[in-house]
Amino acid sequence: MSPRALVWFKRDLRLRDHAPLAQAQGFRFASAVYVIEPQWLRSPECDARQVEFALRCVAELRAGLAARGLSLLVRMGDVTTILNELRGEFAFTHLLSHEETGSGWSYQRDITVAKWCRSHSVEWKEYPQTGVVRRLRTRSGWAAAWARRMNGKAVSLDGDFNSDSSLRAPIDPAIALPTLPELGLPNCTVPLPPAGEAAAWHTLDSFLSGRARNYRRAVSSPIAAEKEGSRLSEHLAFGTLSMCSVHQATEACIRNTADAALAQSSRSFAGRLRWHCHFMQKLEDEPQIEFLNFARGHDGLRRDDGSALDALEQQRFEPGIHWSQMQMQSGTTGINTLRTYSPAKQARDHDPLGHYIRRWVPEFGSPAYPSPIVDERIALASAKEHLYGLRKTHGARVEAGEIQQKHGSRKSGLPASGPSKRVGKARPAAPVSGQGELF
């Protein structure tokens, strides 16, 4: 039997710079699948806006693939169940996908997929799509490895696919793609940004051709960032653009523009692309940070009945960035500068007239808005006492050295390989709205 390839799309909904797709062109028979997973729909980080955005991306992607002769099947269910079904229909011998780093449910899902592939003699090949390095033994040389990967030649497709005609899927979105209510989700009540690969490139081009000029100042403002930020968070999260493509376009802008302000702000943006992968690498190397403190000596430090923490946790971000940043801001990494921000001061500094707050929290200032549950001054004094006191202990200092060795950024040497705690992963999405812009 001739080898047959199945491309599994996850958070890589694009045609350009897509290694699994390019690899599939070397097979006589190929098909592709996007699975709407109940585990994702039930996960706390999932929102109807994200699902609708993903479906719009899939609709464009499916049409683009069909024009090249490749079927994109859209199925809903457990991934291994879907793979079993497709194995019966298509008898694929190779599963091709991108590496991803994400939440615990997707980590466990991919472990199950790896076992399924071994038991069915299916070769699962995963390709890098960010600067995250699998099976990293040491952070020494990580920055150099990131640069080599990001500066490498983007993968391109070579003509059309050799696709099994029996698996050609209809491309009419009204036929194949479910609605949010059919998935058990409410319809979106806020406008979504334009979805899909074409919109992603248009957004990137508009940013680097002018919107980025005030980026360094605007990115910290909840008012200005909405227009002068990159607006690429959702596109990077769902992979309608590759990190390599964004990096190379940004570097080209820096080299070629005669606008000094645009070049300077583009350099700041380029730095944030590195930060993205730096923090995602932490989750790749230590998946437990989704659930545990970096510094275990900080366990039990918060004395709370749960209500205050629950109120804070009902947010949604990119997981590798979210969990690291949450711990950095709360002082539980053991190595970062202790941050004791005043929420009231931040609001006065960045939103003095309250435009942003009232837009997204219209209840603010009304009888419906809850009274404060924390006295800021008392909480600040208590946090400083506990955190600074803990950091002076011998155990905390020893642990901080170990954490720095494993997760700290360094810029020399080459990375080495070692055993990995992760087999494969998929990331949940960044917010799809005017809020939570990562870039």
Secondary structure, DSSP 8 states (H G I E B T S, - for coil): ---EEEEEESS---STT-HHHHHHTTSSEEEEEEEE-HHHHHSTT--HHHHHHHHHHHHHHHHHHHHTT--EEEEES-HHHHHHHHHHHH--SEEEEE-----HHHHHHHHHHHHHHHHTT-EEEEE--SS--TTB--STTHHHHHHHHHTS------S---B-GGG-----HHHHS--TGGGT-----S-----SHHHHHHHHHHHHTTGGGGHHHHTT-TTTHHHHS---HHHHHHTSS-HHHHHHHHHHHHHH---HHHHHHHHHHHHHHHHHHHHHHHHHH-GGGGTS-SSGGGTT-----SHHHHHHH-----HHHHHHHHHHHHT-SSSS------HHHHHHHH-TT-HHHHHH-TTTTSTTS---SS-HHHHHHHHHHHHHHHHTSHHHHHHHHHHHHHH----SS---B---S-S---------SSS----
